[in-house]
């Protein structure tokens, strides 16, 4: 099973790479497939690549599900 995580773009390194954040963890990814993204946009990230730009509300809802799962697993 493959999972793509919603991550928020926090900065650009160049035209093809950016830094994204997920639960306080930052990562550099390839953004070549989505050249029109901007800082503050949410993207789905799979295997180090942004594969789709997503609605901020949808991203926050998905992140909340991940938070709830993490809490449940920690009990």
PyMOL commands that set and color helices and strands:
alter all, ss='L'
color gray80, all
select helices_A, chain A and resi 56-74
alter helices_A, ss='H'
color red, helices_A
select strands_A, chain A and resi 5-12+17-22+25-30+42-46+49-54
alter strands_A, ss='S'
color yellow, strands_A
deselect
rebuild
show_as cartoon
